[in-house]
Each structure stands twice: as structure tokens, then as C-alpha cells.
């Protein structure tokens, strides 16, 4: 029998903390508290916890530290701790990105990590026999944000014919006597609707969470989906707005979530399965050393003008360092963990996949509900599609901010191939059950 439990803690920093998502800025107001929520699941000997952290993306090193501490305190395996960041652009930095700010180590050590350990313990203690109800529907909360100008230039805005994933999924957990335990809402779009203010806020997903909790009377977790090239569908035609725009899009998303929730009538027992294995993400070859020297000279002249210029300079410095060390890497190897809950699979992406990648995976997946989780278990930056590289634009150019190594041009195909291998292995076991 499946057991489920949930817990939450406030992880809001004091006013004055530096916020990440745009150029670094000092927080001047707490519009709404940011939170960390834990959903603990157990089925026979399989145990896992999903963390919904309402912050910017969490770097690889911080994910490793969270997992290790949770493992020591609770006995869970590190691979069975899934760390999902909502990617609000109005929270403290939990990663370092040149141009966008330094990681706030004090915040991570003093506020985030202790809260996470507490909620995992509490959610585990609260776990009780449960059943699940699943609902899905269409929501126009998101829109492709790679706006194509008349001159063919890509800017951040709204592209009404570009791909995005309109599916919103709600999973309800309740006890055997129908008492609510927790709700999970999954949808993909950048939480950037309020824009670059001094407000600390969960952005539009916070409005979804609060509205669902008023409606259902139980804790709600938000997990972001296909977010790489998808922004909120704001009425101003842009990808960022103000407080009024945040409420506009948040209430629209909340209406859809509540509607889907109300339509859930069937509850079922569900089993739990976890499949972990290493996946390989290849890099492009580094630019030649002569190119590095030439680019460094130009980048030094432009550094500091914009976040991208600062990142450009740091990128060429980092590439030069790689040559100096003499240890050139060809790939990034990650431990990937996919969780199956009955007919649902949770597929983490340690970056921001473009919608087309997620839509492809959902099409190929044999499971009824394939929920792809962005900015989960690390921060690789954007997973762009091959055809988008030739047009360029922000998501393509910002790759230099994350690493001296840029993923191979066919990273979209690689992600599909690596993940479908795991998904099919899970499905073979799932479909052969007695």
C-alpha cells in the first residue's frame, strides 16, 4: 500500500537579500513568503521524497549537499531525493552565474538546508496509507517566448505560433478515509510575470498554490514543466510585467488547476518504482586556443555592459583555464532518477528543456502521464533544440554563463535517447506485473 505525507517550511530570507533571475538586485519587500515543501512517498521497500523549493535553480553542488544531509538524517538514498526548483526570479541566488550574481552560501546553510531536513523528517512521520486521483487539462497560462522579429531576430517576448506544452496535471493524495493529504500541480512556464522588482515572491505559481489550498484545504506543491522557451502569457505581450500582471496570469492558472481538481472523481491504489542510472550528455569541442585568446581581448573591452557581456568574459577565462589544466572533458555524466507512481512518471531535467523536447518525450512515452520536471536535481542552463541554435537568441547565448563546456548541438536528441531508454525499462516491468 502506498503511503504519503507532506510538510512545508518558510524559507524566506530577510529583506536586503540579493535576488537572482535578472541583474542582481536588493530585495526591498516581502510580497509573499517563499517556501520549501516535501512530499514523502513509500511503497513496500521503495522510499522517496520530492522537494518543491520556491527559489531560483539550485546548482549541482547544492543539490548534492541537500541530498547528502537528507540521507544522513532520514536514511533515504541520495538518488531518491528529487530537488525541484520552481525557478522564480524573485528569490535568493542558490547558484553562481557570472553576471547574474553569486550563490548566497549563508542563505543555503542557515535557512534552506535546515528547513529541507526538517520537512523531510516531518513528511516521513506524517505518511499514511493513501490513494491517488489524477486529472489533466489544457491551460493557456504559458506561451512560447522566443519572439521572432520582422528582421528574423529573436527576442524575449511572445511567439504565438511557437511550441509550448499546454497540459496541466493535478495529482491528489488522500487517505483511505478520504481525508486530504496533499495536491501536486504540474505545468511549464517561467515564473517571471512580476518582472525585476525588489519583491520577494513565488510569482504566479504562488497564486496557484494559495488558491488550491483555499479550495482543497490541504497542502499543494507546484512542479515546473517545459520551461526553457516558455514564458507566462501576459496581456502586455511581453514575458515580464508587474504585480497586476502577476495576479492576472496567476489567477488564470489557478482557475484551471481548481477546475481540473474538481473533475477528479476516480481514486486508486498506486505502486511506486524508482529507476536510477547514469546518463551521458556530450559537449561540443572547445574553441581553439587561438580563438580563445582573440575572444578574451574583445570580451575584456565589453565586460560589465550587460549580464551577457560579463558572462562572455568569464566564459573565455574558463575555457583558457581548461586548456591550462590540460584536462579537456568530452561529456557530463549525471545520475538520473525517474520515479513511477502508478501510471505517472516523473522525469527530472537538470536544466531548462525547450518545449519541443518535452513534447517529443511525452509523445514517445508509453505512460499515460509523463511529467517532465525542469530545473530539477541541478542546473545545466538551457537544453535548446538543434534548430533553435541557428537563430540564436537569449537562451542560446546564455549557455556561456554556466560552464566552459557547451552541450552538443544534438543535445535534444541525446536527452530523448537517454531518457527513453530508462522509461522503456520501467514500462517493461510495469506492463508485466501480474
HELIX and SHEET records of a PDB file:
HELIX    1   1 UNK A   60  UNK A   74  1                                  15    
HELIX    2   2 UNK A   78  UNK A   80  5                                   3    
HELIX    3   3 UNK A  105  UNK A  107  1                                   3    
HELIX    4   4 UNK A  108  UNK A  112  3                                   5    
HELIX    5   5 UNK A  113  UNK A  126  1                                  14    
HELIX    6   6 UNK A  204  UNK A  216  1                                  13    
HELIX    7   7 UNK A  243  UNK A  262  1                                  20    
HELIX    8   8 UNK A  289  UNK A  302  1                                  14    
HELIX    9   9 UNK A  307  UNK A  325  1                                  19    
HELIX   10  10 UNK A  355  UNK A  364  1                                  10    
HELIX   11  11 UNK A  386  UNK A  391  1                                   6    
HELIX   12  12 UNK A  394  UNK A  397  1                                   4    
HELIX   13  13 UNK A  398  UNK A  401  5                                   4    
HELIX   14  14 UNK A  411  UNK A  431  1                                  21    
SHEET    1   A 8 UNK A  81  UNK A  85  0                                        
SHEET    2   A 8 UNK A  46  UNK A  53  1                                        
SHEET    3   A 8 UNK A  35  UNK A  43 -1                                        
SHEET    4   A 8 UNK A   3  UNK A  10 -1                                        
SHEET    5   A 8 UNK A 128  UNK A 138 -1                                        
SHEET    6   A 8 UNK A 167  UNK A 175 -1                                        
SHEET    7   A 8 UNK A 180  UNK A 187 -1                                        
SHEET    8   A 8 UNK A 219  UNK A 224  1                                        
SHEET    1   B 6 UNK A  81  UNK A  85  0                                        
SHEET    2   B 6 UNK A  46  UNK A  53  1                                        
SHEET    3   B 6 UNK A  35  UNK A  43 -1                                        
SHEET    4   B 6 UNK A   3  UNK A  10 -1                                        
SHEET    5   B 6 UNK A 128  UNK A 138 -1                                        
SHEET    6   B 6 UNK A 267  UNK A 268 -1                                        
SHEET    1   C 3 UNK A  25  UNK A  26  0                                        
SHEET    2   C 3 UNK A  18  UNK A  20 -1                                        
SHEET    3   C 3 UNK A  91  UNK A  92 -1                                        
SHEET    1   D 2 UNK A  29  UNK A  30  0                                        
SHEET    2   D 2 UNK A 199  UNK A 200  1                                        
SHEET    1   E 2 UNK A 142  UNK A 144  0                                        
SHEET    2   E 2 UNK A 230  UNK A 232 -1                                        
SHEET    1   F 2 UNK A 146  UNK A 148  0                                        
SHEET    2   F 2 UNK A 154  UNK A 156 -1                                        
SHEET    1   G 4 UNK A 272  UNK A 282  0                                        
SHEET    2   G 4 UNK A 331  UNK A 341 -1                                        
SHEET    3   G 4 UNK A 344  UNK A 348 -1                                        
SHEET    4   G 4 UNK A 369  UNK A 373  1                                        
SHEET    1   H 2 UNK A 352  UNK A 353  0                                        
SHEET    2   H 2 UNK A 382  UNK A 383  1                                        
END                                                                             
